[in-house]
Amino acid sequence: MRRDYEENPPEGARDFRMDLPYNNPEKHFEYVYDPGLGDIVPNLEPPPPPAEPRMIGVYFGFDEDHPEGEVHLQVLQDLFPSNIEDFVRSDEVRFPELPDKVKPVLMRFLYTGELKRPNVNACSTLDELCEAFEIMFHLNAAGCYSAIITLTAESHASLWLINLYMSEEETKEIIEEIQEDWPNCSPNWYKAFLADCEYTRVNAMATESKKPLTYDPGE
């Protein structure tokens, strides 16, 4: 039996779906079009497992002369008291893998608890803005993953500062470039930004296609 999925769908937007009993196994599959059968069939392929993020660990050092990749436990305890129990439980602070140029900035933050705002302004070149944006974007992902609120908040504020001097299209391009090279680095609030950009673009194309051929943008 088929039925309208919406009780009162808008004109031209009828959505027909199979009205199956809850215990019917086909109800739990997505449906795809099979060109060989010329029909819509359940997609029986299991979804691929989510990719395991590439990770780095910042370990606890207990000497004043700390090697690269270690932080004195007392420093973390003083700077991030609300996180220390989670850190100690795993013997390290774990972050998504970072580019080499971001690691020193992260280590400096872990030792000082401070994250300097990027030195950008209206006179900065696009390359300078993108460089600062990329560093702060990775730090924001690291803060989100490790639940270090200070790192998340400070990097977030810096990203919006940089955005003041970038267009939406420039921001979208740099995010897509970062995600091509670092697919596991994607803070949720920027996913929403990209989705909104895509919706706006598609909506603009749809609106444009409805304009009459005699449309004069100067009118």
C-alpha positions as CSV (number, residue, x, y, z in Angstrom):
1,M,0.0,0.0,0.0
2,R,1.3,3.5,-0.8
3,R,0.3,6.7,0.9
4,D,1.3,10.3,0.9
5,Y,4.1,10.8,3.4
6,E,3.0,14.3,4.3
7,E,-0.6,15.0,5.2
8,N,-0.8,18.2,3.3
9,P,2.4,18.5,1.1
10,P,2.9,21.6,-0.9
11,E,1.8,21.5,-4.5
12,G,4.4,19.7,-6.7
13,A,6.2,18.2,-3.7
14,R,4.4,14.8,-3.3
15,D,6.5,12.4,-1.4
16,F,5.4,8.7,-1.8
17,R,7.0,6.1,0.4
18,M,6.3,2.5,1.2
19,D,3.9,2.1,4.1
20,L,5.4,-1.0,5.7
21,P,4.8,-2.6,9.0
22,Y,7.5,-1.8,11.6
23,N,8.7,-5.4,11.8
24,N,9.2,-5.6,8.0
25,P,13.0,-5.8,7.6
26,E,12.9,-3.7,4.4
27,K,11.7,-0.8,6.5
28,H,15.2,-0.4,7.9
29,F,16.9,0.1,4.6
30,E,17.4,3.2,2.4
31,Y,15.9,2.8,-1.0
32,V,17.9,3.3,-4.3
33,Y,17.1,3.2,-8.0
34,D,18.4,0.0,-9.7
35,P,18.8,0.8,-13.4
36,G,19.0,-2.9,-14.2
37,L,15.6,-3.6,-12.7
38,G,14.2,-0.2,-13.6
39,D,12.7,0.0,-10.1
40,I,13.4,1.4,-6.6
41,V,14.8,-1.4,-4.4
42,P,16.2,-1.6,-0.8
43,N,19.9,-0.8,-0.6
44,L,21.2,-4.0,1.0
45,E,24.8,-2.8,1.1
46,P,25.9,-2.1,4.7
47,P,27.0,1.4,5.2
48,P,30.8,1.8,5.4
49,P,32.1,2.1,8.9
50,P,33.2,5.7,9.9
51,A,36.8,6.4,9.3
52,E,39.0,6.1,12.3
53,P,40.6,9.5,12.9
54,R,44.3,9.8,12.7
55,M,45.4,10.8,16.2
56,I,48.4,12.2,18.0
57,G,49.0,12.0,21.7
58,V,50.7,14.6,23.9
59,Y,52.2,12.6,26.8
60,F,52.8,13.5,30.4
61,G,56.4,14.4,31.3
62,F,57.6,14.6,34.9
63,D,60.8,16.5,34.4
64,E,61.5,20.2,33.9
65,D,63.5,19.3,30.8
66,H,60.5,18.1,28.8
67,P,61.1,16.6,25.3
68,E,58.9,17.5,22.4
69,G,55.5,15.9,22.7
70,E,55.4,15.9,26.5
71,V,53.8,18.3,28.9
72,H,54.5,18.4,32.7
73,L,51.4,17.0,34.4
74,Q,51.4,19.7,37.1
75,V,51.2,22.3,34.3
76,L,48.1,20.7,32.9
77,Q,46.6,20.3,36.3
78,D,47.0,24.0,37.1
79,L,45.8,25.3,33.7
80,F,43.0,22.8,33.0
81,P,41.7,21.4,36.3
82,S,38.3,20.4,34.9
83,N,40.0,18.2,32.2
84,I,42.8,16.6,34.3
85,E,40.8,13.5,35.3
86,D,40.2,12.6,31.7
87,F,43.8,13.3,30.8
88,V,45.2,11.1,33.6
89,R,42.8,8.2,32.8
90,S,44.4,7.9,29.3
91,D,48.0,8.9,30.3
92,E,48.0,11.5,27.5
93,V,46.0,14.3,25.9
94,R,44.7,13.1,22.5
95,F,44.0,15.3,19.5
96,P,43.2,14.7,15.8
97,E,46.5,14.7,13.8
98,L,47.7,18.2,13.1
99,P,50.0,19.7,10.4
100,D,53.5,20.3,11.6
101,K,53.1,24.1,11.6
102,V,50.2,23.8,14.1
103,K,51.9,21.5,16.7
104,P,54.2,24.2,18.2
105,V,51.2,26.5,18.6
106,L,49.3,23.7,20.4
107,M,52.2,22.8,22.7
108,R,52.7,26.5,23.6
109,F,49.0,26.7,24.5
110,L,49.3,23.6,26.7
111,Y,52.2,25.2,28.6
112,T,50.7,28.6,29.0
113,G,46.9,28.3,28.7
114,E,47.0,31.2,26.3
115,L,46.3,31.4,22.6
116,K,47.4,34.6,20.8
117,R,45.0,36.1,18.4
118,P,46.2,36.1,14.8
119,N,47.8,39.4,13.7
120,V,45.4,40.1,10.8
121,N,43.6,43.1,9.6
122,A,42.0,44.7,6.5
123,C,45.4,45.1,4.9
124,S,46.3,41.4,5.2
125,T,46.7,39.4,2.0
126,L,44.4,36.4,1.3
127,D,47.4,34.1,1.7
128,E,48.0,35.5,5.2
129,L,44.4,35.2,6.2
130,C,44.2,31.6,4.9
131,E,47.4,30.7,6.8
132,A,46.0,32.1,10.1
133,F,42.6,30.5,9.4
134,E,44.0,27.1,8.8
135,I,46.0,27.1,12.0
136,M,43.0,28.3,14.1
137,F,40.7,25.8,12.4
138,H,43.0,22.8,13.4
139,L,43.2,24.2,16.9
140,N,39.4,24.5,17.1
141,A,39.1,20.9,16.0
142,A,41.7,19.9,18.7
143,G,39.7,21.8,21.3
144,C,36.4,20.3,20.3
145,Y,37.8,16.7,20.4
146,S,39.7,17.1,23.7
147,A,36.9,19.1,25.4
148,I,39.5,21.8,26.4
149,I,37.0,24.7,26.5
150,T,39.6,27.4,26.6
151,L,41.2,26.2,23.4
152,T,37.8,25.8,21.7
153,A,36.6,29.2,22.7
154,E,39.8,31.1,21.9
155,S,40.3,29.5,18.5
156,H,36.6,30.0,17.6
157,A,36.9,33.7,18.4
158,S,40.0,34.0,16.3
159,L,38.3,32.3,13.4
160,W,35.5,34.8,13.4
161,L,38.0,37.6,13.6
162,I,39.7,36.3,10.5
163,N,36.3,35.9,8.8
164,L,35.7,39.6,9.1
165,Y,38.3,40.1,6.3
166,M,37.2,37.2,4.1
167,S,34.2,36.6,1.9
168,E,31.9,33.7,2.4
169,E,33.2,32.1,-0.8
170,E,36.8,32.5,0.4
171,T,36.0,30.9,3.7
172,K,34.2,28.0,2.0
173,E,37.1,27.4,-0.3
174,I,39.7,27.3,2.5
175,I,37.5,24.9,4.6
176,E,37.1,22.6,1.7
177,E,40.8,22.6,1.1
178,I,41.5,21.8,4.7
179,Q,39.0,18.9,4.7
180,E,40.4,17.4,1.5
181,D,43.8,17.0,3.3
182,W,42.4,16.5,6.8
183,P,39.0,14.8,6.5
184,N,38.7,14.1,10.2
185,C,39.2,17.8,11.1
186,S,35.7,19.3,10.8
187,P,34.1,21.2,13.7
188,N,30.4,20.8,13.6
189,W,29.6,24.5,13.5
190,Y,31.6,24.8,10.2
191,K,29.8,21.8,8.8
192,A,26.6,23.8,9.3
193,F,28.3,26.8,7.7
194,L,29.1,24.8,4.6
195,A,25.6,23.3,4.5
196,D,24.2,26.8,4.6
197,C,26.5,27.9,1.8
198,E,25.4,25.0,-0.3
199,Y,21.7,25.6,0.4
200,T,22.1,29.3,-0.5
201,R,23.9,28.4,-3.8
202,V,21.3,25.8,-4.8
203,N,18.4,28.1,-3.8
204,A,19.9,30.9,-5.9
205,M,20.3,28.6,-8.9
206,A,16.7,27.5,-8.5
207,T,15.5,31.1,-8.2
208,E,17.5,32.1,-11.3
209,S,16.1,29.2,-13.4
210,K,12.5,30.5,-12.7
211,K,13.2,34.0,-14.1
212,P,11.8,34.7,-17.5
213,L,14.1,34.9,-20.5
214,T,13.4,38.6,-20.8
215,Y,14.6,39.2,-17.2
216,D,16.7,42.3,-17.0
217,P,18.8,42.4,-13.8
218,G,19.0,46.2,-14.2
219,E,15.3,46.6,-13.8
